[in-house]
Amino acid sequence: MKKLFYILAIALMTGSFAACDNQQATQQQGEDTVATATTSNDSEAVPEDPNKRDGEKFLAENAKKEGVITTESGLQYIVLQEGNDVKPTATSEVTVHYTGKLINGKVFDSSVERGEPATFPLNGVIKGWTEGLQLMGEGAKYRFFIPQELAYGERGAGNDIPPYSALIFDVELIKVGK
């Protein structure tokens, strides 16, 4: 943060911002910025969340692996088994089997372990699921690597999914409903 203030201060003092006609005002603004930067307390800065950092690192490395496809939104997936041509829309009801894990491998939910598929409207789940399942045809099996922004973000989910967690889901699309 201090580095940004210093860069801004230097730009202001050297007149790099052409929009400011008054050199004296520019210099005063620069001096004020430097004074603010030197009095700011680094201990007040919010450190980056380790889950966010670890998730970003995991996804960056994962994107380089063979077979991993990354969408424009940042969702990553691997096609484990192709399905048919029947694909859901964002408002479809779907029936799936899935296993959800944190990037450390800890399973937090699994319809497979419960022995019963889950049925829900696709627009009622996290963004990564809504986007990812629309890529699948009935019968397909995909592995999704979901960035925290497309998952539960800063709020997390209960005790099992900490804030800023990237998630991994193995999903089988059993049926597309209405």
Secondary structure, 3 states (H helix, E strand, C coil): CHHHHHHHHHHHHCCCCCCCCCHHHHHHHHHHHHHHHHHCCHHHCCCCCHHHHHHHHHHHHHCCCCCCEECCCCCEEEEEECCCCCCCCCCCEEEEEEEEEECCCCEEEEHHHHCCCEEEEHHHCCHHHHHHHCCCCCCCEEEEEECHHHCCHHHCECCCECCCCCEEEEEEEEEECC
